[in-house]
């Protein structure tokens, strides 16, 4: 497995509606912070992220947070 690509050095701050989201772990997605399938062949898989109620989140884009998918 290769290292994750740093997509951005600042978090994606988004207000999300309730639902299921797939957060990019590899850093290669063109739809950051969401997975677009660019991880194929890298050994990475997206991380499921469930939102129970509408809320603002700071999502990691450097891919090195200890609280993934949240920025730390």
PyMOL commands that set and color helices and strands:
alter all, ss='L'
color gray80, all
select strands_A, chain A and resi 12-16+19-23+47-51+55-59
alter strands_A, ss='S'
color yellow, strands_A
deselect
rebuild
show_as cartoon
